[in-house]
Amino acid sequence: MGRDYYQTLGVSRNVNFDELRAGYARCSMKWHPQKNTMARAEAEQRFRDIAEAFDVLSDPLRRQRYDELGERGLKFPPPGSAFEPYQYVGDPFALFLSFFSDSNPLKAACDVSLDGCAPGILAKEFEKAIEIEVPCSLAEMQEGTTRRLTAERIRLGPKGG
């Protein structure tokens, strides 16, 4: 038995688009991973499931196929049918951001322009990756080996020195 996308969004089978959007808004806010830090893995999975359910039910053709064939028929259409197999490849976080636009209560936490910044400090430069050449034989690369390395670097204190 496949998943019930209507139940995932908490809506009835004869839902209109506005009620579908309201169901998505309610469930996505409830299960957003930033809101559920104690059960993050479960919240991320449910958040993906909610995004997939909204993606299927918001498209009239996919919704019709889902209503007729269920999740299994949607993802694995019967042989000889003209339907393409469905697979959700969207980004649930991008859907969430586009859905809520400016009214997103978690926008400050998701703001891409704040990457690399600490609170109250201007933009911070990212450190370069440490690259070390390690000589090894072809056999060691194929079989795998463990080596201990020492990397020298300068660590600055809070006052920059």
GUBATI-428936 format. One record per residue (C-alpha): residue in one letter; x, y, z. Coordinates in steps of 0.25 Angstrom, whole numbers, plus 5000, padded with zeros to 4 digits. Layout:
BEGIN
<r: a, px: X, py: Y, pz: Z>
...
***
This chain:
BEGIN
<r: m, px: 5000, py: 5000, pz: 5000>
<r: g, px: 5006, py: 5013, pz: 4996>
<r: r, px: 5006, py: 5026, pz: 5004>
<r: d, px: 4993, py: 5034, pz: 5004>
<r: y, px: 4997, py: 5048, pz: 5000>
<r: y, px: 4983, py: 5054, pz: 5004>
<r: q, px: 4986, py: 5049, pz: 5018>
<r: t, px: 5000, py: 5054, pz: 5018>
<r: l, px: 4995, py: 5068, pz: 5016>
<r: g, px: 4983, py: 5066, pz: 5025>
<r: v, px: 4972, py: 5069, pz: 5014>
<r: s, px: 4960, py: 5062, pz: 5008>
<r: r, px: 4960, py: 5055, pz: 4994>
<r: n, px: 4951, py: 5066, pz: 4988>
<r: v, px: 4960, py: 5077, pz: 4993>
<r: n, px: 4961, py: 5090, pz: 4984>
<r: f, px: 4974, py: 5097, pz: 4981>
<r: d, px: 4973, py: 5108, pz: 4992>
<r: e, px: 4970, py: 5097, pz: 5003>
<r: l, px: 4982, py: 5089, pz: 4997>
<r: r, px: 4991, py: 5101, pz: 4999>
<r: a, px: 4986, py: 5103, pz: 5013>
<r: g, px: 4988, py: 5088, pz: 5016>
<r: y, px: 5003, py: 5090, pz: 5011>
<r: a, px: 5005, py: 5102, pz: 5019>
<r: r, px: 5000, py: 5096, pz: 5032>
<r: c, px: 5008, py: 5083, pz: 5030>
<r: s, px: 5021, py: 5089, pz: 5025>
<r: m, px: 5021, py: 5099, pz: 5037>
<r: k, px: 5018, py: 5088, pz: 5047>
<r: w, px: 5029, py: 5078, pz: 5041>
<r: h, px: 5040, py: 5088, pz: 5037>
<r: p, px: 5053, py: 5083, pz: 5041>
<r: q, px: 5058, py: 5096, pz: 5048>
<r: k, px: 5045, py: 5096, pz: 5056>
<r: n, px: 5047, py: 5081, pz: 5061>
<r: t, px: 5062, py: 5080, pz: 5065>
<r: m, px: 5059, py: 5069, pz: 5075>
<r: a, px: 5054, py: 5060, pz: 5064>
<r: r, px: 5062, py: 5065, pz: 5052>
<r: a, px: 5063, py: 5052, pz: 5044>
<r: e, px: 5048, py: 5050, pz: 5045>
<r: a, px: 5045, py: 5064, pz: 5042>
<r: e, px: 5053, py: 5064, pz: 5030>
<r: q, px: 5047, py: 5052, pz: 5024>
<r: r, px: 5033, py: 5057, pz: 5027>
<r: f, px: 5036, py: 5070, pz: 5021>
<r: r, px: 5041, py: 5063, pz: 5008>
<r: d, px: 5028, py: 5055, pz: 5008>
<r: i, px: 5019, py: 5068, pz: 5010>
<r: a, px: 5027, py: 5074, pz: 4998>
<r: e, px: 5025, py: 5062, pz: 4989>
<r: a, px: 5010, py: 5061, pz: 4993>
<r: f, px: 5008, py: 5076, pz: 4990>
<r: d, px: 5016, py: 5074, pz: 4977>
<r: v, px: 5007, py: 5063, pz: 4972>
<r: l, px: 4993, py: 5068, pz: 4977>
<r: s, px: 4996, py: 5082, pz: 4972>
<r: d, px: 4998, py: 5077, pz: 4957>
<r: p, px: 4984, py: 5073, pz: 4951>
<r: l, px: 4990, py: 5062, pz: 4942>
<r: r, px: 4998, py: 5056, pz: 4953>
<r: r, px: 4987, py: 5057, pz: 4963>
<r: q, px: 4977, py: 5050, pz: 4953>
<r: r, px: 4988, py: 5039, pz: 4951>
<r: y, px: 4990, py: 5038, pz: 4966>
<r: d, px: 4975, py: 5037, pz: 4969>
<r: e, px: 4973, py: 5026, pz: 4958>
<r: l, px: 4986, py: 5018, pz: 4961>
<r: g, px: 4991, py: 5021, pz: 4974>
<r: e, px: 5005, py: 5024, pz: 4978>
<r: r, px: 5010, py: 5011, pz: 4972>
<r: g, px: 5003, py: 5014, pz: 4959>
<r: l, px: 5009, py: 5028, pz: 4959>
<r: k, px: 5023, py: 5024, pz: 4961>
<r: f, px: 5022, py: 5011, pz: 4953>
<r: p, px: 5012, py: 5012, pz: 4942>
<r: p, px: 5006, py: 5000, pz: 4936>
<r: p, px: 5014, py: 4994, pz: 4924>
<r: g, px: 5008, py: 5000, pz: 4911>
<r: s, px: 5003, py: 5012, pz: 4917>
<r: a, px: 5008, py: 5026, pz: 4911>
<r: f, px: 5011, py: 5031, pz: 4925>
<r: e, px: 5025, py: 5035, pz: 4930>
<r: p, px: 5029, py: 5029, pz: 4943>
<r: y, px: 5028, py: 5040, pz: 4954>
<r: q, px: 5040, py: 5043, pz: 4963>
<r: y, px: 5040, py: 5056, pz: 4972>
<r: v, px: 5053, py: 5063, pz: 4969>
<r: g, px: 5050, py: 5076, pz: 4975>
<r: d, px: 5056, py: 5083, pz: 4987>
<r: p, px: 5046, py: 5083, pz: 4999>
<r: f, px: 5053, py: 5096, pz: 5005>
<r: a, px: 5053, py: 5103, pz: 4991>
<r: l, px: 5038, py: 5100, pz: 4990>
<r: f, px: 5036, py: 5105, pz: 5005>
<r: l, px: 5043, py: 5118, pz: 5002>
<r: s, px: 5036, py: 5121, pz: 4989>
<r: f, px: 5022, py: 5117, pz: 4995>
<r: f, px: 5023, py: 5126, pz: 5007>
<r: s, px: 5031, py: 5137, pz: 4999>
<r: d, px: 5032, py: 5149, pz: 5008>
<r: s, px: 5023, py: 5144, pz: 5019>
<r: n, px: 5033, py: 5133, pz: 5023>
<r: p, px: 5035, py: 5133, pz: 5038>
<r: l, px: 5048, py: 5125, pz: 5037>
<r: k, px: 5054, py: 5134, pz: 5026>
<r: a, px: 5065, py: 5140, pz: 5034>
<r: a, px: 5070, py: 5126, pz: 5037>
<r: c, px: 5070, py: 5122, pz: 5022>
<r: d, px: 5075, py: 5135, pz: 5017>
<r: v, px: 5086, py: 5131, pz: 5007>
<r: s, px: 5092, py: 5145, pz: 5008>
<r: l, px: 5096, py: 5142, pz: 5022>
<r: d, px: 5105, py: 5130, pz: 5019>
<r: g, px: 5119, py: 5132, pz: 5025>
<r: c, px: 5114, py: 5142, pz: 5035>
<r: a, px: 5114, py: 5142, pz: 5050>
<r: p, px: 5104, py: 5150, pz: 5058>
<r: g, px: 5109, py: 5164, pz: 5059>
<r: i, px: 5121, py: 5162, pz: 5050>
<r: l, px: 5122, py: 5166, pz: 5036>
<r: a, px: 5125, py: 5156, pz: 5025>
<r: k, px: 5135, py: 5146, pz: 5029>
<r: e, px: 5145, py: 5140, pz: 5019>
<r: f, px: 5145, py: 5125, pz: 5017>
<r: e, px: 5158, py: 5118, pz: 5020>
<r: k, px: 5165, py: 5111, pz: 5009>
<r: a, px: 5165, py: 5096, pz: 5009>
<r: i, px: 5177, py: 5090, pz: 5014>
<r: e, px: 5184, py: 5082, pz: 5003>
<r: i, px: 5195, py: 5072, pz: 5005>
<r: e, px: 5202, py: 5063, pz: 4995>
<r: v, px: 5203, py: 5049, pz: 5000>
<r: p, px: 5212, py: 5040, pz: 4993>
<r: c, px: 5206, py: 5026, pz: 4991>
<r: s, px: 5207, py: 5014, pz: 4982>
<r: l, px: 5197, py: 5009, pz: 4973>
<r: a, px: 5194, py: 4997, pz: 4982>
<r: e, px: 5192, py: 5006, pz: 4994>
<r: m, px: 5182, py: 5014, pz: 4986>
<r: q, px: 5174, py: 5001, pz: 4981>
<r: e, px: 5174, py: 4994, pz: 4995>
<r: g, px: 5174, py: 5006, pz: 5004>
<r: t, px: 5183, py: 5010, pz: 5015>
<r: t, px: 5183, py: 5019, pz: 5027>
<r: r, px: 5194, py: 5030, pz: 5029>
<r: r, px: 5195, py: 5040, pz: 5040>
<r: l, px: 5198, py: 5054, pz: 5035>
<r: t, px: 5202, py: 5067, pz: 5042>
<r: a, px: 5197, py: 5080, pz: 5036>
<r: e, px: 5203, py: 5093, pz: 5040>
<r: r, px: 5194, py: 5105, pz: 5041>
<r: i, px: 5193, py: 5119, pz: 5048>
<r: r, px: 5181, py: 5120, pz: 5058>
<r: l, px: 5177, py: 5135, pz: 5061>
<r: g, px: 5172, py: 5138, pz: 5075>
<r: p, px: 5160, py: 5147, pz: 5077>
<r: k, px: 5168, py: 5160, pz: 5075>
<r: g, px: 5174, py: 5156, pz: 5062>
<r: g, px: 5187, py: 5152, pz: 5067>
***
